[in-house]
Amino acid sequence: MSTTRFYEIRREALEVWTFVTGRQISDELGELSTDNFAGAYECKWQNEFEDSHVNLFCSLGEWACNITDVLKETKYDVLYFENKEEAKVLFRYYTRLLLLISEMLTDFQDIYLHSENLPHSKKMIARKYYSPFTDRNDFTELLNYINCVCKHKTQHIHSCNNHCDLIFEDSGTIPESFQYVKLGDIDTGHTKNAILVPKLSNLIALLTRSYSWLDTYFKENRDKYLSLCNKFKASNHCT
């Protein structure tokens, strides 16, 4: 039996998410009942633009509350990764979070494209911006993994899922006996017999790092930041 409760994995990810993004939330016994992002990146970006309300930033901030909601969910805290039935439940939890992360990463990608006035066909340029220090594009690798394991499954995981084993990096034990569908290797040929689920902390780290890189981009490209704000300000769209 695992010596690491899922509670510890989830709680660490929640603390990183709220600290890095500047969100204020209640813990399980705290006073705040909702996710307050008044001090978060989105509000910082909004406050830098005094001309009008920028729908883009407010909407992104509200959407990101979904991440907080999932990370605050406590009912899976007592489950163990090594128990096959409990692993299925935890996998569904990770899947919900991955789907939310996918939407947010795509938003970051598209915000960069809008700022640079680039067409969607240049999305790899945007993704590389958020993965600058490695030959691997982990931004794209995660999106590809999500598309394979969580989305479009008839084209991918449904073709090889003969009751694949579920192995979690968060368990601390990764058996060498499996052929994994994993980050960087999503080939879903029939040789695959297990899904390797990334660490929760790594997923949140990639998402929070994207916030940081976008913040840096806005600071270093004031004219493009202002152009983006003007494109998405309230007078141009719904309020």
C-alpha positions in Angstrom: 0.0 0.0 0.0 1.2 3.5 -0.9 2.6 5.5 2.0 1.7 8.8 0.2 -1.9 9.8 0.5 -3.5 11.5 -2.5 -4.3 14.3 0.0 -0.6 15.2 0.1 -0.3 15.3 -3.7 -3.4 17.4 -4.2 -2.6 19.8 -1.3 0.9 20.5 -2.6 -0.4 21.3 -6.1 -3.2 23.5 -4.7 -0.7 25.5 -2.6 1.6 26.0 -5.6 -1.3 27.0 -7.9 -2.6 29.7 -5.5 0.8 31.0 -4.4 2.3 31.4 -7.9 -0.8 32.8 -9.5 -1.7 35.1 -6.6 -5.1 33.7 -5.8 -6.7 33.7 -2.4 -8.8 30.7 -1.4 -10.0 29.0 1.7 -8.5 25.7 2.8 -10.9 23.0 3.9 -11.7 24.9 7.1 -11.0 28.5 6.0 -13.1 31.6 5.8 -13.2 32.3 2.0 -15.9 30.3 0.3 -14.9 31.2 -3.3 -11.7 31.7 -5.3 -10.7 35.3 -5.1 -8.3 36.3 -7.9 -8.2 40.1 -7.2 -4.4 39.8 -6.7 -3.8 37.4 -9.5 -2.0 37.9 -12.8 -5.3 38.6 -14.6 -6.1 41.5 -12.4 -2.6 42.8 -12.6 -2.8 42.8 -16.4 -6.2 44.5 -16.2 -5.0 47.2 -13.9 -2.2 48.1 -16.2 -4.7 49.1 -18.8 -6.6 52.1 -17.5 -8.6 52.9 -20.6 -11.3 50.2 -20.3 -12.3 46.8 -19.0 -10.5 44.0 -20.8 -12.9 41.1 -21.2 -10.1 38.7 -22.0 -8.3 39.0 -18.7 -11.5 38.9 -16.6 -12.8 35.9 -18.5 -9.5 34.0 -18.2 -9.4 34.7 -14.4 -13.0 33.4 -14.0 -12.2 30.3 -16.1 -9.1 29.5 -14.1 -11.3 29.2 -11.0 -12.2 25.8 -12.4 -8.6 24.7 -11.7 -9.0 25.8 -8.1 -12.3 24.0 -7.8 -10.7 20.7 -8.9 -7.7 21.1 -6.7 -9.9 21.8 -3.7 -11.9 18.6 -4.1 -11.3 16.5 -1.0 -13.3 13.4 -1.5 -10.5 11.5 -3.3 -7.9 12.3 -0.6 -8.1 8.8 1.0 -7.5 6.9 -2.3 -4.4 5.0 -3.2 -2.7 4.8 -6.6 -1.8 1.1 -6.2 -5.4 0.0 -5.8 -6.7 -0.7 -9.3 -10.3 0.3 -8.7 -9.2 3.5 -6.8 -6.7 4.2 -9.6 -9.6 4.4 -12.1 -11.3 7.0 -9.9 -8.1 9.0 -9.6 -7.5 8.8 -13.3 -10.9 10.4 -13.9 -9.9 13.2 -11.5 -6.6 13.7 -13.4 -8.5 13.6 -16.7 -10.9 16.4 -15.6 -7.9 18.6 -14.6 -6.1 17.8 -17.8 -9.1 18.9 -19.9 -9.2 22.2 -18.0 -5.4 22.7 -18.4 -5.7 22.0 -22.1 -8.2 24.8 -22.6 -6.0 27.2 -20.6 -2.8 26.3 -22.5 -4.6 26.9 -25.7 -5.7 30.3 -24.4 -2.1 31.2 -23.6 -1.1 30.1 -27.0 -3.8 32.1 -28.7 -3.1 35.2 -26.6 0.4 35.2 -27.8 -0.8 34.7 -31.4 -3.2 37.7 -31.1 -0.4 39.8 -29.6 2.0 39.0 -32.3 -0.7 39.2 -35.0 0.1 35.7 -36.2 -2.3 33.3 -37.8 -3.3 30.1 -36.0 -1.1 28.1 -38.4 1.9 29.6 -36.5 0.8 28.0 -33.2 4.1 26.2 -32.8 5.9 29.6 -32.5 3.6 30.5 -29.6 4.1 27.1 -27.9 7.8 27.4 -28.2 7.7 30.8 -26.5 6.4 29.0 -23.4 9.1 26.3 -23.5 12.2 28.3 -24.1 14.9 26.4 -22.2 14.8 23.0 -23.7 14.9 21.2 -27.0 11.7 19.4 -26.0 8.6 21.5 -26.4 6.8 20.3 -23.2 3.9 22.7 -23.9 3.1 20.8 -27.1 4.0 17.4 -25.5 1.4 17.9 -22.8 -1.3 19.0 -25.3 -0.5 16.0 -27.5 -0.8 13.7 -24.5 -4.2 15.3 -23.5 -5.5 14.9 -27.1 -4.4 11.2 -27.0 -5.5 10.2 -23.6 -8.4 12.6 -22.7 -9.7 13.8 -26.1 -10.3 12.4 -29.6 -9.9 8.9 -28.1 -11.4 7.0 -31.0 -8.3 8.1 -33.0 -6.0 7.3 -30.1 -6.3 5.5 -26.8 -9.5 3.6 -27.7 -7.5 1.8 -30.3 -5.2 0.2 -27.8 -7.1 0.3 -24.5 -7.3 -3.3 -23.7 -7.9 -2.5 -20.1 -4.6 -0.6 -19.9 -2.9 -0.4 -16.5 -2.9 3.0 -15.0 0.5 4.0 -13.5 0.9 7.4 -11.8 4.2 9.2 -11.4 2.8 10.5 -8.2 2.9 7.0 -6.7 6.7 7.1 -6.7 6.9 3.7 -8.4 7.1 3.3 -12.2 7.4 -0.4 -13.2 9.7 -1.1 -16.1 7.6 -4.0 -17.3 5.1 -1.8 -19.2 5.0 -0.1 -22.6 3.6 3.3 -21.7 1.5 5.9 -23.4 3.3 8.8 -21.9 4.5 12.4 -22.3 6.7 12.5 -25.4 5.6 9.1 -26.6 1.9 8.8 -27.3 2.1 6.1 -30.0 -1.0 4.1 -29.5 0.0 1.0 -31.3 -1.0 -2.3 -29.8 2.3 -2.6 -28.0 1.2 -0.1 -25.4 -0.3 -1.7 -22.3 -0.3 1.1 -19.7 -0.9 4.8 -19.4 1.7 6.8 -17.4 -0.1 9.7 -15.7 2.1 12.8 -15.1 2.8 14.2 -11.7 0.1 16.6 -10.6 2.7 19.1 -9.4 4.4 19.1 -12.9 1.0 19.8 -14.6 0.4 22.8 -12.3 4.0 23.9 -12.7 3.6 24.1 -16.5 0.4 26.0 -16.2 1.8 28.5 -13.7 5.0 28.9 -15.7 2.9 29.9 -18.7 1.4 32.7 -16.6 4.8 33.9 -15.7 6.1 33.8 -19.3 3.0 35.7 -20.5 3.5 38.3 -17.8 7.2 38.7 -18.9 6.0 39.1 -22.5 3.6 41.9 -21.6 6.3 43.7 -19.6 8.8 43.5 -22.5 6.3 44.2 -25.3 4.2 47.1 -24.0 3.0 48.1 -27.4 1.8 44.6 -28.2 0.1 44.4 -24.7 -1.8 47.6 -25.4 -2.8 46.4 -28.8 -4.2 43.2 -27.3 -6.1 45.2 -24.6 -7.6 47.4 -27.3 -8.6 44.4 -29.3 -10.4 42.8 -26.3 -11.7 45.8 -24.4 -15.3 45.9 -23.4 -16.4 48.4 -26.0 -15.5 45.9 -28.7 -17.2 42.9 -27.2 -19.9 41.9 -24.6 -19.3 43.5 -21.2 
